[in-house]
Amino acid sequence: MWAGGVAGCGRAVSRGVGGRCHRVAVRWCTVPTAITTVNVNGVRAATKVRSENNRGFVPWLRSAGADIVLLQEIRASEEQAKEALEPLLDDGWHLSMSESVVKGHAGVGVLSRMEPTAVRVGFGSDEFDSTGRYLEADLETGVGAVTVASLYLPKGAAAPTESSSEKDAQKYAEKKRFLDGFGAHLGSLARKRRPVVVGGDWNIAHAEHDIKNWKGNPRSPGFLPHEREWVGGLLESGWVDVMRELHPDVDGPYSWWSWRGKAFDNDAGWRIDYHLANKAMATRVTKAFVDRADAYDRRWSDHAPVTIIVD
């Protein structure tokens, strides 16, 4: 959709008529920009051709009409990611990436048709900035200058009990520390006059209609009371869940389904992939949708792409 702007937009242009110059006023105009977020569950796996009907991430993106793609769980080095995405880079896409110091773990990126004017890794955390969890990019788009961010929030674990393993207790504590530090960063980001959107795998279903089996998951990581309250606090501070703003009364639309059992076929999913926008951005979002695969065997990730259109 992005076409690098429209000639003559936003300025007066001169046109020669009969040897004389006349200034013609041209009003501001924009080109809608599509911003997609998707957890690829390993970029090397997602780009593999699995069957004639499932040729992976690259053909999907070529037909999707996205202008910016926020990637999570890349699980590769930057060199490996560029190799997997080489056909898209040859098409003119630009990849900005933050890989994890732990090999084959996490990793976020911004894949964009336009080259970023600035890229920032992390949110000022000594603990998390090298873990491939957060990346911001400033871009000049068809709707003007925007900041986009790709987030892969830790999954965490259930609240510790006497029977909990030490590993699960550590995961629970790690996610709480991430929420505390990242929440402070989002507080300052929300106040920016520049349009900002943070998209990604938040690993938190905020409300009951964001998870199919909410009654069976009150103690599950991603639906714990303090996690849901944390998201609620972001919304109260000025962030807008644009999917929910545009679709307030629907169940889901879900973005993640387990590979196991009949979760996908029964649409027993979670809505954990979404875009939060500051007010400057939210007022310009006209559409939001989940690109759910037509069938189980046509999936190249356990997450579906989620797209917003900005105009």
Residue pairs with C-beta under 8 A, 6 or more apart in sequence:
1 31
1 32
1 33
1 34
1 65
1 66
1 67
1 142
2 31
2 33
2 67
2 113
2 114
2 141
2 142
3 31
3 142
4 114
4 142
5 31
5 142
6 29
6 30
6 31
6 142
8 26
9 26
9 28
9 29
9 30
10 26
10 27
10 28
10 29
11 26
12 23
12 24
12 25
12 26
13 23
13 24
13 26
14 21
14 22
14 23
14 24
15 21
15 22
15 24
16 22
30 142
30 143
30 144
30 311
31 141
31 142
31 143
32 142
32 143
32 286
32 309
32 310
32 311
33 67
33 68
33 141
33 142
33 143
33 146
33 309
33 310
33 311
34 64
34 65
34 66
34 67
34 68
34 307
34 308
34 309
34 310
35 66
35 67
35 68
35 69
35 70
35 148
35 197
35 199
35 275
35 307
35 308
35 310
36 64
36 66
36 68
36 69
36 70
36 199
36 291
36 305
36 306
36 307
37 69
37 70
37 72
37 150
37 199
37 200
37 201
37 273
37 274
37 275
37 305
37 306
37 307
38 69
38 70
38 71
38 72
38 273
38 301
38 303
38 304
38 305
38 306
39 71
39 72
39 73
39 152
39 200
39 201
39 256
39 273
39 301
39 302
39 303
40 46
40 57
40 71
40 72
40 73
40 74
40 300
40 301
40 303
41 73
41 75
41 301
41 302
41 303
42 73
42 74
42 75
42 76
43 57
43 71
43 74
43 75
43 76
43 80
43 81
43 84
43 85
43 107
44 75
44 76
44 80
44 84
45 300
46 56
46 57
46 84
46 300
46 301
47 56
47 57
47 58
47 84
47 85
47 300
48 56
48 300
49 55
49 56
50 56
50 297
50 300
51 297
53 295
53 297
53 298
54 297
54 298
54 299
54 300
56 300
57 300
57 301
58 85
58 87
58 88
60 300
60 305
61 69
61 88
61 111
62 88
62 91
64 291
64 305
64 307
66 305
66 307
67 112
67 113
67 114
67 141
67 142
68 110
68 111
68 112
68 113
68 139
68 141
68 148
69 110
69 111
69 112
69 305
70 108
70 109
70 110
70 148
70 149
70 150
70 151
70 199
70 200
71 97
71 107
71 108
71 109
71 110
71 111
71 150
72 107
72 108
72 150
72 151
72 152
72 200
72 201
73 106
73 107
73 152
73 201
74 81
74 97
74 99
74 106
74 107
74 108
74 109
74 132
75 104
75 105
75 106
75 107
76 84
76 99
76 104
76 107
77 99
77 103
78 95
78 97
78 99
81 95
81 97
81 99
81 107
81 109
82 89
82 95
85 93
85 95
85 111
88 111
89 95
92 113
93 111
93 112
93 113
94 111
94 112
94 113
94 114
94 115
94 116
95 109
95 110
95 111
96 109
96 110
96 112
96 116
96 119
96 135
96 137
97 107
97 108
97 109
97 110
97 135
98 107
98 108
98 109
98 121
98 122
98 132
98 133
98 134
98 135
99 106
99 107
99 132
100 106
100 107
100 130
100 131
100 132
100 133
101 130
101 131
101 132
102 131
105 131
105 132
106 131
106 132
106 133
106 152
107 132
107 152
108 132
108 133
108 134
108 135
108 150
108 151
108 152
108 200
109 135
109 150
110 116
110 119
110 135
110 137
110 148
110 150
112 137
112 139
112 148
114 139
114 140
114 141
116 137
116 138
116 139
117 138
117 139
117 140
117 145
118 137
118 138
119 135
119 136
119 137
119 138
120 135
120 136
120 137
121 129
121 134
121 135
122 128
122 129
122 130
122 133
122 134
122 135
123 129
123 134
123 181
123 182
123 185
124 181
124 185
125 178
125 181
125 182
127 177
127 181
128 134
128 178
128 181
128 182
132 152
133 151
133 152
133 153
133 154
133 178
134 149
134 150
134 151
134 152
134 182
135 149
135 150
136 147
136 148
136 149
137 147
137 148
137 149
138 145
138 146
138 147
139 145
139 146
139 147
139 148
141 310
143 195
143 284
143 310
143 311
144 195
145 194
145 195
146 194
146 195
146 196
146 197
146 281
146 310
147 189
147 192
147 194
147 195
147 196
147 197
148 196
148 197
148 198
148 199
149 189
149 196
149 197
149 198
149 199
149 200
150 199
150 200
151 182
151 198
151 199
151 200
151 201
151 202
152 200
152 201
152 203
153 175
153 178
153 179
153 182
153 200
153 201
153 202
153 203
153 204
154 171
154 174
154 175
154 178
154 203
155 171
155 175
155 203
155 221
155 222
156 171
156 172
156 174
156 175
156 176
156 203
156 221
156 222
156 224
156 227
157 164
157 167
157 168
157 169
157 171
157 172
157 175
157 221
158 164
158 168
158 172
158 219
158 220
158 221
158 224
159 172
159 219
159 224
160 168
160 169
160 172
164 172
171 221
172 221
175 203
175 221
175 227
176 226
179 227
179 230
183 230
183 233
183 234
186 198
186 234
186 237
186 239
186 276
187 237
189 196
189 198
189 278
190 196
190 234
190 237
190 238
190 239
190 278
190 279
191 238
191 278
192 278
192 280
193 280
194 280
195 277
195 278
195 280
195 281
195 284
195 310
196 277
196 278
196 280
196 281
197 242
197 275
197 276
197 277
197 278
197 281
197 308
197 310
198 239
198 275
198 276
198 277
199 273
199 274
199 275
199 276
199 306
199 308
200 273
201 256
201 272
201 273
201 303
202 231
202 272
202 273
202 274
203 221
203 222
203 272
204 222
204 223
204 227
204 228
204 230
204 231
204 272
205 211
205 214
205 222
205 223
205 228
205 270
205 271
205 272
206 228
206 231
206 232
206 241
206 244
207 228
207 244
208 214
209 250
209 251
209 252
210 252
210 254
210 270
210 271
210 272
211 217
211 223
211 254
211 269
211 270
211 271
212 251
212 252
212 254
212 266
212 267
212 268
212 269
212 270
213 268
214 223
217 223
218 225
221 227
222 270
222 272
234 276
235 241
235 276
238 278
238 279
239 276
239 277
239 278
240 276
240 277
240 278
240 279
240 282
241 274
241 275
241 276
242 274
242 275
242 276
242 277
242 282
242 285
242 288
242 308
243 253
243 271
243 274
243 275
243 288
243 306
243 308
244 274
245 282
245 285
246 285
246 287
246 288
247 253
247 288
252 267
252 269
252 271
252 290
253 271
253 289
253 290
253 292
254 267
254 269
254 270
254 271
254 290
254 292
254 304
255 269
255 270
255 271
255 272
255 273
255 274
255 290
255 303
255 304
255 306
256 269
256 270
256 271
256 272
256 273
256 302
256 303
256 304
257 263
257 264
257 267
257 268
257 269
257 270
257 302
258 264
258 268
258 302
259 302
262 268
263 269
264 293
264 296
264 299
265 296
273 303
273 304
273 306
274 306
275 285
275 288
275 306
275 308
277 285
277 308
281 310
284 310
284 311
285 308
285 309
285 310
286 309
286 310
286 311
287 308
287 309
288 306
288 307
288 308
288 309
289 306
289 307
290 304
290 305
290 306
290 307
291 304
291 305
291 306
291 307
292 304
293 299
293 304
